[in-house]
Amino acid sequence: MKTLAGSLALLVLGLAVLAPAAAAQDPGKEVLQIQLPKPMFVGTPKNIRTPNLETVTGRPRGPFMVPAGTTLLSAGKPVSASDKEPVIGEIAFVTDGKKSGEDGYYVEFGPMLQWVQIDLGKSQDLQAIVCWHYHSQARVYRDVIVQVSDDKDFISGVTTVFNNDHDNTAGLGAGRDKEYIETFDGKLFDPKGVKARYVRLTSAGNTSTDMNHYVEVEVYGLPAK
């Protein structure tokens, strides 16, 4: 059985081969460089039953191409949340740059539907959003929705980047995206260059508990001139 650590080594080798070729085929693009935390569990996840789970390959994510000049926009940016008093941790953990799956690095919000929102300070072209929920054990977070907007209240001009809320529990529309298992690799959402100032991520518990957790969210894009 392959471990996630072993798979990470394969990913690094694969990037060395694939990245130059991909960049050569797509001038003006480069591989997004994401610093990953260390794996916290190994082996194949078990006992996760959900009807719409994406295929588990055991392999980390491959290279993701972005326009040259793409940078991390969210580091240290202000974060707000639907739950004003987290059960564990601080709301600011979401953009503090620390992605470890160990205790002390995540914020825990109450049960049912909760969201966190990042203010990038100005509207910018978004190229990638990467989210780490609690990843020291295999779980699936429910009703994950990622939206962006220039409206801080998310009433108008809202673009939905990802939605796996298949039964419209959140009331934001039924989603068609797959549920996924949390790992140290994080989940990358592709906003396809949409321009926005605010990024909001929603969830509604997970397969282990009713609580909602975030270790880190990174938003990458082209800085506004």
WOVEN-V455006 format. One record per helix or strand of 3 or more residues. SS is the DSSP state (hx for helix, st for strand). FROM is the first residue (numbers start at 0). TO is the last residue. If there is no record, write none. Layout:
ss=SS from=FROM to=TO
ss=SS from=FROM to=TO
This chain:
ss=hx from=3 to=24
ss=st from=28 to=30
ss=st from=64 to=66
ss=st from=78 to=80
ss=hx from=90 to=94
ss=st from=106 to=108
ss=st from=113 to=131
ss=st from=144 to=148
ss=st from=158 to=162
ss=st from=186 to=188
ss=st from=194 to=202
ss=st from=211 to=213
ss=st from=215 to=221
